[in-house]
Amino acid sequence: MKKIICSFLAMLLLCVGCFSLISCGDGGGNGNVIEIEIDGGGDTGNFNTTQAQPFPYNELEVLLEEWEALNPGYTVNLRRVSYGGDQASLIPLLKARKAPDIIYQNGSVKESHIGNNYYVPYNDYLDKPNPYNDNKPWREVYQATELEATVASDGNYYYMNLERLAAGILYNKTFFEEHGLKVPETYGEFMEVQKQIHDLGKIPYLAQYPWYNIILETNIFSDLIDDLDTIRPNGVVDMEEMVRGYKKGIWTPDCEEYGRYLDLICEKAQYEPVGGAGYDPITSFLRGDTIMIEATGESMRKAHYNTVKGFEEGVTGYPYLSTEDLGLEGKEPGAHCYRGTAGTATSWWVTQSATRKGTVDACMDLMMFLTSPQYNNRMIGKMAGAIPLDPTAEVDDYLQPLVDMYNEDVAKTGDDKCVGWGAFSSWGCLGLEYNSFFLQEINTMLGKRDPNTGIVSEADKKTAWDNIIEYTETKVNALYTENVYDESKW
């Protein structure tokens, strides 16, 4: 009886205008079954079925079975292990059109893959009715600015995200309360509490990855977004727009604001142990040696579900810059990023393998299914530490402060309006080579801190700044030449 009901529902959806599987007919037809292969990777955690403790998971597998029941003629093979976005493994498969129909990899690779024809863009599907969400246009499951932030510089949506990534500061709440410390909201308060923790004999702060640098750069330069975000206006400066801005003299790292940006990066690392790259932040945090760490959902859930750490943890958004924090006479910081999340994440791409196999429409239908609130809330909500796309979805109690901050910032308008994650991030949008160069330059600079004071000398800071200025000019000119931009749009 269950199969009969599911088949009837599938037929009903097709009859009322479900766009996607009309062209596919009855799957393989003639009794044949067409297979769709999914990678299953994710950012908070992988969605491949696992019984591994303390985070067993099989909800995606259950949902795929439900989708199969609604769409006879198709079977979905969820890979046992994800490729994890590993480019060395995926690129040969993408070139040969032998990759899974749907793969996971980080959205940051989109610019370097333009022109390779590895993927089927989602563009033609976003305005079509989603049969799993009351036939509303598919794009409506996303917050508009966050969806637009995913578009590549050629105008294509090469991936859709399946979750909202928790991001911010994970802190030892017990330690804070015992010592009367204030959870920081501004950068100045963040530095003040770092000093207090340092004076109490603990490591104040460690970063697993310099996400906070993205926040600071956006906070400093977001007043330029309106002048830069003109080719594909979406609230985020992309590669071509950054190249255009540099060429037109709107933006350059050779400016007072960028020097202050490097100052802030050095200041916030002042109390990290010299050679701190050898510390594992989450391990040090769980031991009680470090009191604050930068964290995303994966580390937050490790901390929350750790039963032997001996203290209660708390989470808060990244502190933003006040005018005093920026410290530049006559200048104020621009808008800060939405707190609480790093925008949407877990990027899934439909590959050209789906074109070869004739499964493109089915893959798009499946992605509509998995991003619709009723199913996405299950797929993401049952992954500990993850936040569904739906901002009203129920989340684990320890994540609620981040969701509240996010909803508060999204609702702000006028002069208080915030911007999306990385709305202005030069090292995030100018390609992987620039990204690697910037991170290496920053690590080298911070590695030269005085072992007694933790301070970077002005000479070492100037060296890093000069190197960034020089490399930016070289890289921008290379991108300008390689991409043959249509300057009539500039």
C-alpha positions in Angstrom: 0.0 0.0 0.0 2.9 2.4 0.8 4.4 2.0 -2.6 1.0 2.5 -4.3 0.5 5.8 -2.4 4.0 7.0 -3.2 3.5 6.2 -6.9 0.2 8.1 -6.9 1.9 11.1 -5.3 4.7 11.1 -7.9 2.1 10.9 -10.7 0.2 13.8 -9.1 3.3 15.9 -8.9 4.0 15.3 -12.6 0.5 16.2 -13.6 0.4 19.5 -11.8 3.5 20.8 -13.5 6.6 19.4 -11.8 9.1 20.5 -14.4 12.0 18.3 -13.7 11.2 14.7 -14.4 8.8 15.3 -17.3 11.7 15.1 -19.7 13.0 12.0 -18.0 9.7 10.1 -18.3 9.6 7.0 -16.2 13.3 7.0 -15.3 15.0 4.3 -17.3 11.7 3.2 -19.0 11.0 -0.4 -20.1 11.7 -1.5 -16.6 15.3 -0.2 -16.6 16.5 1.7 -13.6 18.7 4.8 -14.0 21.3 5.3 -11.2 22.3 8.6 -9.8 25.5 8.7 -7.8 26.0 11.2 -5.0 29.3 12.0 -3.2 27.7 13.0 0.1 30.4 15.3 1.5 29.6 18.3 3.7 31.2 21.1 5.7 29.9 20.5 9.2 30.2 16.8 8.6 29.8 14.3 5.8 26.3 13.0 5.0 27.4 9.5 4.1 25.9 6.9 6.3 28.0 6.1 9.3 27.6 4.4 12.7 30.7 6.0 14.0 30.3 7.5 17.5 29.7 10.1 18.8 27.9 11.2 15.6 26.2 8.4 13.8 24.1 9.5 10.8 21.9 8.0 8.1 19.2 10.7 7.5 20.3 11.4 4.0 20.0 7.7 3.1 16.5 7.7 4.4 15.6 10.8 2.4 17.0 9.4 -0.8 14.8 6.3 -0.3 11.8 8.6 0.0 12.7 10.5 -3.1 13.1 7.2 -5.0 9.6 6.2 -4.0 8.3 9.5 -5.4 10.3 9.0 -8.6 10.1 5.4 -9.8 12.7 4.4 -12.4 15.6 6.0 -10.5 17.8 4.7 -7.8 20.3 6.9 -5.9 23.7 5.4 -4.9 25.1 7.3 -1.9 28.9 6.8 -1.9 30.1 5.1 1.2 32.9 7.6 1.6 33.1 11.2 0.3 36.0 12.5 -1.8 35.9 15.4 0.6 36.4 17.9 -2.3 39.9 16.6 -2.9 40.9 18.2 -6.2 43.6 15.6 -7.0 40.9 12.9 -7.0 38.1 14.8 -8.6 39.7 16.7 -11.4 40.6 13.6 -13.5 37.1 12.2 -13.0 35.5 15.6 -14.0 37.7 15.7 -17.1 36.6 12.2 -18.1 32.9 12.8 -17.1 33.2 9.9 -14.7 32.7 11.8 -11.5 29.5 11.1 -9.4 26.4 12.9 -10.8 26.5 15.2 -7.7 29.7 16.0 -5.9 30.7 18.0 -2.9 33.5 20.4 -2.9 34.2 23.9 -1.5 32.6 26.7 -3.4 35.8 28.6 -3.5 37.1 26.5 -6.5 34.4 27.9 -8.8 36.6 30.6 -10.3 39.5 28.3 -11.1 37.1 25.9 -12.9 35.4 28.4 -15.2 35.6 27.4 -18.8 36.3 23.7 -18.2 32.7 22.6 -18.7 32.9 20.3 -15.6 29.4 21.1 -14.4 25.8 21.7 -15.3 24.9 25.3 -14.1 21.7 25.6 -12.0 20.7 28.9 -13.7 17.9 27.4 -15.8 16.2 25.8 -12.8 16.2 28.4 -10.1 13.0 30.1 -11.2 11.2 26.9 -12.0 8.5 25.7 -9.5 9.7 23.5 -6.7 7.2 20.7 -6.3 8.4 19.9 -2.8 7.9 23.5 -1.6 4.3 24.4 -2.8 5.6 25.0 -6.3 7.3 28.2 -5.3 10.3 29.2 -7.4 13.2 27.0 -6.2 15.4 30.1 -5.3 12.9 31.0 -2.6 14.4 28.4 -0.2 17.5 30.7 0.0 18.0 34.1 1.6 18.5 36.2 -1.5 21.8 37.8 -0.8 23.3 34.5 0.2 22.2 32.8 -3.0 23.6 35.7 -5.1 26.9 35.4 -3.2 27.4 32.0 -4.8 27.3 33.1 -8.4 30.6 32.8 -10.3 32.1 35.8 -12.2 30.8 34.4 -15.5 27.2 34.6 -14.1 26.7 30.9 -13.5 25.5 29.1 -10.4 27.7 26.1 -10.4 26.6 24.8 -7.0 23.8 24.9 -4.5 24.4 25.0 -0.8 22.6 22.7 1.6 23.2 24.2 5.1 24.0 27.4 6.9 27.5 27.1 8.5 27.8 28.0 12.1 30.8 30.3 12.6 32.2 32.4 15.3 34.0 32.3 18.6 33.8 29.2 20.8 34.7 30.2 24.4 35.0 28.6 27.8 31.8 29.9 29.4 32.7 28.5 32.8 36.0 30.3 32.9 34.3 33.6 31.7 31.8 33.4 34.5 34.2 32.4 37.2 36.4 35.4 36.4 33.7 37.9 35.6 34.8 38.3 31.9 32.6 40.0 29.3 31.7 38.2 26.1 33.1 40.6 23.5 30.9 42.3 20.9 33.5 44.7 19.4 37.1 44.1 18.4 38.3 46.4 21.2 36.4 44.3 23.8 37.9 41.2 22.2 41.4 42.5 22.7 40.6 43.6 26.2 39.4 40.2 27.2 42.4 38.6 25.6 44.7 40.6 27.8 42.6 39.6 30.9 42.8 35.9 30.0 46.6 36.2 29.3 47.1 37.8 32.7 45.3 34.9 34.3 47.8 32.5 32.8 45.9 31.0 30.0 46.2 31.2 26.2 43.4 33.7 25.3 42.7 32.8 21.6 43.7 30.4 18.8 42.5 30.2 15.2 42.1 27.0 13.3 41.8 29.1 10.1 41.9 32.9 9.7 38.2 33.3 9.1 38.2 36.4 11.3 40.5 38.1 8.8 37.7 37.8 6.2 35.4 39.5 8.7 37.9 42.3 9.3 38.6 43.0 5.7 34.9 43.2 4.8 34.3 45.4 7.9 37.0 47.9 6.7 36.2 48.0 3.0 32.5 47.3 2.8 31.9 51.0 2.0 33.5 50.3 -1.4 31.0 47.5 -2.3 28.5 49.8 -4.1 31.3 51.1 -6.3 32.8 47.7 -7.0 29.7 45.4 -7.2 28.5 46.8 -10.6 28.9 44.0 -13.2 26.8 41.5 -11.4 25.2 43.4 -8.5 24.6 40.9 -5.8 26.1 42.4 -2.6 29.4 40.5 -3.1 32.6 41.6 -4.9 33.7 38.8 -7.3 36.9 38.3 -9.2 36.2 40.4 -12.2 34.7 43.2 -10.1 37.8 43.2 -7.9 40.1 43.3 -11.0 38.0 46.2 -12.4 38.1 48.0 -9.1 41.9 47.7 -9.0 42.3 48.8 -12.6 40.0 51.9 -12.0 41.8 52.9 -8.8 38.8 52.2 -6.6 40.6 49.6 -4.5 44.3 48.8 -3.9 46.1 47.3 -0.9 48.4 50.3 -1.2 46.3 52.4 1.1 46.0 53.5 4.7 43.0 51.2 5.4 44.9 48.1 4.2 47.8 48.9 6.5 45.4 49.1 9.4 44.0 45.8 8.3 47.4 44.2 8.7 47.8 46.0 12.1 44.5 44.3 13.3 45.6 40.9 12.1 48.9 41.3 14.1 47.2 42.7 17.2 44.7 39.9 17.5 47.5 37.3 17.3 49.5 39.0 20.0 48.9 36.6 22.8 49.2 33.4 20.7 52.3 31.4 21.6 55.0 32.0 19.1 55.1 29.0 16.9 51.4 28.6 17.7 50.8 26.9 14.4 51.9 23.7 16.2 49.0 24.0 18.6 45.7 22.2 17.8 43.1 24.8 18.8 40.2 22.4 19.6 42.4 20.0 21.6 44.0 22.9 23.5 40.5 24.3 24.1 39.1 21.0 25.4 42.0 20.7 27.8 41.2 24.1 29.2 44.5 25.6 28.2 43.0 28.0 25.6 39.9 30.0 26.4 38.6 31.1 23.0 39.0 29.7 19.5 37.7 30.4 16.1 35.3 27.6 15.2 32.7 26.4 12.8 30.0 23.8 13.4 32.4 20.9 13.2 34.5 22.1 16.2 31.5 23.4 18.0 29.8 20.0 18.1 33.1 18.3 19.1 33.2 20.7 22.1 29.5 20.5 23.0 29.3 16.7 23.0 32.7 16.1 24.7 31.8 14.6 28.1 35.1 14.9 29.8 36.1 18.5 29.2 34.9 19.6 32.7 33.4 23.0 31.7 30.5 24.5 29.8 31.2 26.1 26.5 29.5 29.1 24.8 29.4 30.5 21.3 29.2 34.0 20.0 29.6 35.8 16.7 32.8 37.5 15.5 33.3 40.9 17.1 33.0 43.9 14.8 35.0 47.1 14.5 34.0 50.3 16.3 35.3 53.6 15.0 37.8 53.6 17.8 38.9 50.1 16.9 39.6 51.2 13.3 41.7 54.0 14.6 41.9 56.1 11.4 41.2 59.8 11.8 38.0 60.9 10.0 37.1 57.4 8.9 34.6 54.9 10.1 34.4 51.2 9.5 31.9 50.0 6.9 29.1 47.5 7.6 30.1 44.2 9.3 29.1 40.7 8.2 26.1 38.9 9.5 27.2 37.4 12.8 26.6 33.8 13.7 27.2 32.0 10.4 29.6 32.0 7.5 26.7 32.1 5.1 25.5 29.0 3.4 27.8 26.0 2.9 28.1 22.3 1.8 28.3 23.0 -1.9 26.9 20.3 -4.2 27.7 20.4 -7.9 25.8 18.6 -10.7 28.6 17.3 -13.0 28.7 16.6 -16.7 28.5 12.9 -15.8 24.8 13.6 -15.4 24.6 14.9 -18.9 26.4 11.8 -20.2 23.9 9.6 -18.3 20.8 11.6 -19.0 20.2 12.3 -15.3 20.4 16.2 -15.2 16.7 16.9 -14.7 16.5 14.1 -12.1 19.5 15.5 -10.2 17.9 19.0 -10.2 14.7 17.5 -8.9 16.6 15.7 -6.2 18.4 18.9 -5.2 15.0 20.7 -5.0 13.9 17.9 -2.7 16.9 18.1 -0.4 16.8 21.9 -0.1 13.1 22.2 0.6 12.4 23.1 4.2 10.5 20.0 5.2 13.3 17.7 4.0 16.3 20.0 4.5 15.4 20.5 8.2 15.7 16.8 8.6 18.8 16.2 6.5 20.7 19.1 8.1 19.0 19.2 11.5 19.9 15.6 12.3 23.6 16.4 11.7 24.9 17.5 15.1 26.3 21.0 14.8 24.6 21.9 11.5 22.1 24.7 10.8 19.4 24.1 8.2 18.7 26.7 5.4 15.4 27.5 7.0 16.2 30.4 9.5 13.2 29.3 11.6 14.3 25.7 11.9 14.9 24.1 15.3 18.5 23.8 16.1 20.6 22.4 19.0 20.3 24.7 22.0 24.0 25.6 22.0 23.7 26.9 18.4 20.7 29.1 19.1 22.7 32.2 20.1 24.3 32.1 16.7 21.0 31.8 14.9 19.6 34.6 17.0 22.5 36.9 16.0 22.1 36.0 12.4 18.4 36.7 12.3 19.0 40.0 14.2 21.6 41.1 11.7 19.7 40.1 8.6 16.7 42.2 9.8 18.8 45.3 10.1 18.2 48.1 7.5 19.5 51.6 6.7 22.7 52.7 8.4 22.7 49.6 10.5 22.5 47.2 7.6 24.9 44.3 7.6 26.5 42.5 4.6 27.0 38.8 3.8 30.0 36.7 4.7 33.0 37.8 2.7 31.2 40.5 0.8 34.6 42.1 0.3 37.4 39.6 0.5 40.3 40.3 -1.8 42.2 37.1 -0.9 38.9 35.1 -1.1 38.0 36.2 -4.6 41.2 36.7 -6.6 41.8 32.9 -7.1 43.5 30.1 -5.3 47.0 31.2 -6.1 46.3 34.7 -4.6 44.6 33.0 -1.6 47.7 30.8 -1.0 50.1 33.7 -1.4 48.2 35.9 1.1 47.9 33.2 3.7 51.6 32.3 3.4 52.6 36.0 3.7 50.5 36.5 6.8 51.8 33.3 8.4 55.4 34.4 7.7 54.7 37.8 9.2 53.1 36.4 12.3 55.9 33.8 12.7 58.3 36.7 13.2 56.6 38.0 16.3 58.8 38.8 19.3 58.7 35.7 21.5 58.4 37.8 24.7 55.8 40.4 23.6 54.1 38.7 20.7 54.4 41.9 18.7 55.3 42.1 15.0 57.9 44.7 14.2 57.0 47.5 11.9 59.8 46.4 9.6 58.3 42.9 9.2 54.9 44.3 8.8 56.1 46.7 6.1 57.8 43.8 4.3 54.6 41.8 4.2 52.6 44.8 3.1 55.0 45.6 0.3 55.0 42.0 -0.9 51.2 42.0 -1.0 51.1 45.2 -2.9 53.6 43.9 -5.5 51.9 40.5 -5.9 48.5 42.1 -6.2 49.5 44.1 -9.2 51.1 41.1 -10.8 48.1 38.8 -10.2 45.5 41.4 -11.2 47.3 42.0 -14.5 47.5 38.2 -15.1 43.8 37.7 -14.4 43.0 40.7 -16.6 45.0 39.1 -19.5 43.9 35.5 -18.9 40.2 36.2 -18.6 39.8 38.6 -21.6 37.1 40.6 -19.7 34.5 42.6 -21.6 35.4 46.1 -20.6 32.2 47.4 -22.1 30.5 46.1 -18.9 33.0 48.0 -16.7 
